[in-house]
């Protein structure tokens, strides 16, 4: 009898030593993530949903709808880190407390990426000719153009570039509405002057326009002959 009793003790010890995670892990339940359009509140996808909790990491990409995660063998607490990304939308992150042995459903609302299009009337300009720049909002949504920044860079044959001019426009102006609604355009001009007010010499230039509030940046290139 003593031999049998000690054998069972040995088996229990082996199980605990070889499977420490299973001895202390908890099955917290199920997390369901629904990806939604922040404006029209409709399901969007396919999205990539990533959840993380301690050593537990899972990623799923699927059609619009629900993304279900069965949280088994979670070693830490019930707070889950969530990241949702979808082409054409801003990435959203957050945390969620889930209930053990239950289904916890949450909605993650994604806003469409804001974009802009920058163009000039021509690619080549004569020395001293005014360069008119057009900033168009192709949508979706409107752009907050309270401030619009633009920078001019001289491009070198070596591949290097040097900033020669920068300016911030405070809108609205007669040529640049605020906000800039979908499909609308704003205009401003560069008179081929550097930061000191001197005429630039011929060469290649890159123009960069930024709308800081909506984290939009767009560039185009021109040549002065």
PyMOL commands that set and color helices and strands:
alter all, ss='L'
color gray80, all
select helices_A, chain A and resi 2-18+20-24+212-214
alter helices_A, ss='H'
color red, helices_A
select strands_A, chain A and resi 29-37+47-53+56-62+66-71+79-85+92-97+102-110+117-120+124-125+131-136+147-155+161-170+185-190+203-211+216-224
alter strands_A, ss='S'
color yellow, strands_A
deselect
rebuild
show_as cartoon
